[in-house]
Amino acid sequence: MASTVMTYAVLSILPLGLALASISDLTRMTIPNAIPAVVLLSFFIVAPILGLGWQEIGMSLAASLAVFVVCFSLFAANVMGGGDAKLLTAAACWFGFNQSLLIFLVATGFLGGILTIAILMIRAHSNTVLAMGFALPQSLTTAHKIPYGIAIAIGGFMTYEHAPIVALAIRSAG
């Protein structure tokens, strides 16, 4: 029973956190600190219970630290929002310091580029879009930043199956 509960926890915590963060970023241009905190802390609770080895947990922590250093630098340079940096750091922990992290980061970067172009196009034609009767959030029409949490979430959804802890949860469910 415990492995079934852990399997469901592993299969739902990160996707739920990503979904909530992207909705919040889209509607309010902010990602509440509680979301990345819960995503990160829950990894360290479920990983050992599910049987992820201490070396893999340590590599997941190293992945988070590496992503945090890069994201903090981008935040300090006013290139990335703080919520985006925290969400990406927390999600990196779930992917670990291996090929799955690279797959996640590349997918997120690619999707972020597409998202940025799409939002810039909407903003360039926002009067026309709004005149057509489309009710769009301010984050898409007039904000000066990009709600990058959306790209992080979609990148996470698309690459989630590559995360080692997900593979372990699916194997343990049998």
LOVOGU-992281 format. One record per residue (C-alpha): residue in one letter; x, y, z. Coordinates in Angstrom, 3 decimals, decimal comma. Example, Ala and Ser with C-alpha at 12.3 -4.5 7.8 and 13.67 -1.06 7.14 Angstrom:
# LOVOGU-992281
> aa;c1;c2;c3
> A;12,300;-4,500;7,800
> S;13,670;-1,060;7,140
This chain:
# LOVOGU-992281
> aa;c1;c2;c3
> M;0,000;0,000;0,000
> A;2,793;2,436;0,881
> S;4,443;1,937;-2,495
> T;1,132;2,675;-4,226
> V;0,757;5,889;-2,225
> M;4,357;6,854;-3,015
> T;3,840;6,048;-6,683
> Y;0,822;8,335;-6,837
> A;2,709;11,019;-4,917
> V;5,659;10,860;-7,329
> L;3,386;10,858;-10,351
> S;1,333;13,835;-9,140
> I;3,455;16,229;-7,043
> L;5,680;17,708;-9,751
> P;2,975;17,897;-12,462
> L;0,537;19,493;-10,020
> G;3,158;21,985;-8,838
> L;4,069;22,867;-12,416
> A;0,412;23,317;-13,367
> L;-0,316;25,576;-10,388
> A;2,834;27,621;-11,025
> S;2,011;28,136;-14,705
> I;-1,567;29,190;-13,962
> S;-0,369;31,627;-11,317
> D;2,332;33,009;-13,625
> L;-0,181;33,440;-16,449
> T;-2,829;35,138;-14,324
> R;-0,760;37,072;-11,776
> M;2,793;37,176;-13,201
> T;4,079;35,602;-10,012
> I;4,827;32,107;-8,748
> P;4,113;31,760;-5,021
> N;7,153;30,597;-3,047
> A;5,128;27,749;-1,565
> I;4,914;25,946;-4,910
> P;8,647;25,401;-5,552
> A;9,157;24,805;-1,821
> V;6,602;21,990;-1,759
> V;7,947;20,515;-5,016
> L;11,518;20,511;-3,693
> L;10,803;19,309;-0,159
> S;8,417;16,592;-1,312
> F;11,160;15,130;-3,512
> F;13,366;14,660;-0,442
> I;10,482;12,994;1,398
> V;9,295;10,567;-1,290
> A;12,667;9,712;-2,887
> P;14,157;7,677;-0,003
> I;10,801;6,063;0,817
> L;10,436;4,953;-2,790
> G;13,959;3,546;-2,737
> L;15,989;6,100;-4,674
> G;19,616;5,633;-3,609
> W;21,481;8,222;-1,566
> Q;23,918;8,775;-4,415
> E;21,027;9,549;-6,791
> I;19,440;11,830;-4,205
> G;22,780;13,610;-3,836
> M;23,046;14,007;-7,609
> S;19,526;15,439;-7,648
> L;20,609;17,960;-5,039
> A;23,674;18,757;-7,173
> A;21,398;19,288;-10,190
> S;19,279;21,706;-8,194
> L;22,315;23,599;-6,972
> A;23,781;23,872;-10,473
> V;20,479;25,105;-11,901
> F;20,084;27,504;-8,964
> V;23,521;29,066;-9,586
> V;22,731;29,670;-13,262
> C;19,190;30,892;-12,556
> F;20,316;33,165;-9,716
> S;22,865;34,715;-12,066
> L;20,112;35,297;-14,645
> F;17,858;36,732;-11,921
> A;20,644;39,046;-10,730
> A;21,089;40,226;-14,330
> N;17,311;40,878;-14,471
> V;16,915;38,308;-17,254
> M;14,825;35,800;-15,286
> G;12,163;36,211;-12,638
> G;12,742;34,937;-9,131
> G;9,733;32,617;-9,206
> D;10,895;31,105;-12,485
> A;14,367;30,545;-11,017
> K;12,941;28,830;-7,922
> L;10,547;26,670;-9,950
> L;13,286;25,563;-12,355
> T;15,573;24,780;-9,406
> A;12,908;22,676;-7,688
> A;12,004;20,833;-10,887
> A;15,682;20,094;-11,612
> C;15,834;18,066;-8,417
> W;13,217;15,672;-9,798
> F;15,257;15,119;-12,965
> G;18,641;14,624;-11,279
> F;22,084;15,395;-12,623
> N;21,943;13,224;-15,721
> Q;20,649;13,167;-19,288
> S;17,041;13,688;-18,165
> L;17,970;17,112;-16,764
> L;19,473;18,114;-20,099
> I;16,359;16,899;-21,933
> F;14,157;18,912;-19,554
> L;16,255;22,080;-19,799
> V;16,536;21,951;-23,600
> A;12,785;21,362;-23,966
> T;12,060;24,206;-21,542
> G;14,423;26,575;-23,364
> F;12,968;25,712;-26,756
> L;9,400;26,105;-25,503
> G;10,369;29,339;-23,761
> G;11,568;30,730;-27,081
> I;8,317;29,779;-28,785
> L;6,308;31,221;-25,880
> T;8,274;34,468;-25,979
> I;7,758;34,902;-29,723
> A;4,044;34,127;-29,407
> I;3,560;36,596;-26,552
> L;5,535;39,308;-28,343
> M;3,317;38,794;-31,394
> I;0,180;39,027;-29,247
> R;1,503;42,179;-27,593
> A;2,350;43,734;-30,953
> H;-1,244;43,214;-32,038
> S;-2,948;43,432;-28,640
> N;-5,404;46,133;-29,701
> T;-6,623;43,974;-32,576
> V;-6,761;40,842;-30,420
> L;-8,705;42,635;-27,682
> A;-11,013;44,294;-30,250
> M;-11,900;40,811;-31,510
> G;-13,373;40,122;-28,079
> F;-10,695;37,825;-26,721
> A;-10,308;38,257;-22,974
> L;-6,600;37,755;-22,403
> P;-4,693;38,163;-19,153
> Q;-2,488;41,212;-18,748
> S;0,553;38,903;-18,750
> L;-0,050;38,259;-22,451
> T;-1,024;41,741;-23,580
> T;0,749;44,509;-21,682
> A;3,196;43,096;-19,119
> H;6,877;43,843;-19,612
> K;8,030;40,339;-18,706
> I;7,294;36,859;-20,028
> P;5,417;34,373;-17,792
> Y;8,168;31,780;-18,256
> G;6,582;29,454;-15,691
> I;4,352;28,323;-18,549
> A;7,357;27,098;-20,559
> I;8,863;25,441;-17,477
> A;5,581;23,615;-16,862
> I;5,137;22,442;-20,442
> G;8,795;21,389;-20,610
> G;8,309;19,443;-17,387
> F;5,138;17,771;-18,645
> M;6,790;16,788;-21,918
> T;9,928;15,309;-20,334
> Y;8,599;14,037;-16,998
> E;8,804;10,397;-18,033
> H;12,598;10,743;-18,340
> A;13,022;11,597;-14,642
> P;14,675;8,683;-12,788
> I;12,289;8,908;-9,840
> V;9,315;8,573;-12,185
> A;10,780;5,449;-13,772
> L;11,390;4,032;-10,282
> A;7,815;4,809;-9,214
> I;6,376;3,132;-12,292
> R;8,578;0,036;-11,789
> S;7,598;-0,222;-8,133
> A;3,910;-0,039;-9,043
> G;4,568;-3,140;-11,101
